[in-house]
Every structure is written in C-alpha cells, then in structure tokens.
Amino acid sequence: MSNKKKFIKDVIQQFTVKINQDEANDQLIHSLIFLGEHESYCRSYPEISDIIYHLEKDKFHILKENFALLDEITENKFAALLSNEKIAPENGKGEKN
C-alpha cells in the first residue's frame, strides 16, 4: 500500500468512530487541513473509493452519521468539529436528546 493510500485510509478510519468533542481531535483536524492543502490526496478517487467500499457495514454507518448522510441524523459532526461548534449529546440509541 502506498504512503498516500495509507494516509487516506488512516483519515477515513478516524471518521468510522463516533466523533466526541470531549476527546482530543487535534490529529484529525491536522490531517484534514493537510488533505485540504494537497489536492492530489483529495483527488485520489480510486484509493478513496477502494477504502470506502471495503469498510465494514457498522463503520460505514458511523462514517455516514458523522457527515449527516443519514435521514435520521441532521447534525454534521465533521462541520461542527471544524467550526468548534458544540456537538449535541446523544441518548443511548445514537439519537440526540
């Protein structure tokens, strides 16, 4: 696996767990800034697609949840994290209180 694909995979993996503002997210934010500054990484569509298509179902669900890509989830945790907005707490079922 190339260094570029490994880096992209590592970033995507960080989004396959629930984003929690109470934890340190500095590494995730720095990785995203790096991606934004390096167009070749952001446009690595074959690598990105391969990584996404091979995610386990539960990890893919959390990835979609973090980006508000599910009908029942409207809060984009990714955007909230980058803009330092408060992420709404969830009840035990993954729903906001």
N, C-alpha and C positions, 0 to 999 in steps of 0.2 A: 504494500500500500504506500502510495506516495505521501510525502510530508503534507502536501496540500490537502489531500483527501483525509488524512488522519486528523488534521486541524479542523476541517469542516465537520467531520464525524464527532469530534470531541465537543464542538459548539452545539451541534444538534442534540447530542446526548444530554447536555445541560438543560435543554428545554423539555426533556422527556420525564422530568420530575417536577412536582408542583413547585412553582416559584413562591418563595416565602421571604417577605421583606425583613423578617427578624434574623435571617441568616446573612452572612457576608456574600454579596453578589458582585464584588469588585472584579473578580476574574471574568465573570460572564460579561459584564459591561465592557471591560477592556477588549475582550475577544470580539464583541460586536463592533466596537469602534475600529478595530483592526480590519474586520471584514469590510466595513464601510469605506475604508481608505484604500483597499486593494481590490480593484474591480475584477481582477482575474479570479479571485476566490468567490466572489458573489455570482459570477457568471459561469461557474463550474457546474453547469446544469447536469451533465451525465453523472458526475460524482454525487451531487446533492440528491438527484433522483434515486440513484442506487442505494444510498444510505436511507432515505425516507421509505422506499419500497420494502426494505428489509427490516424495518422496525417491528418489534412485537406489537400485537394489537393494543395492549394496555398502554404501552409507551406512546404509540401513535395517538391514542385518545387523549393523553395528557398533553402532548405536543399541540394538538388542535385546541384543547381547552386553554392553554396558556396564550394562544393567539386569538381567542374568541372566535373560533371557527366552528363551534357547535351551536345549534339552535338555542339550547337552554342556557348557554353561557354568553353573556354580552360584554363582560369586562375583559379587555385586552391587557393581560398581566405584563406582557412584554412592553407595551407602550407605557403602562403605569410605572414600571421599573425604571425605564429610561428617563421619564419625566419626573421621577421622585414623588409620584402620587401614592397615596395610601391604597393598598390592595384590600378589598373588602374581605372580612373574615368569612370562613365557610363553616357550615354546620357539619356534622359527621358524615353527611351524604354527598359532600362536594358542592353543596348549594350555598349561596350567600345567605347570611342571617338577615 
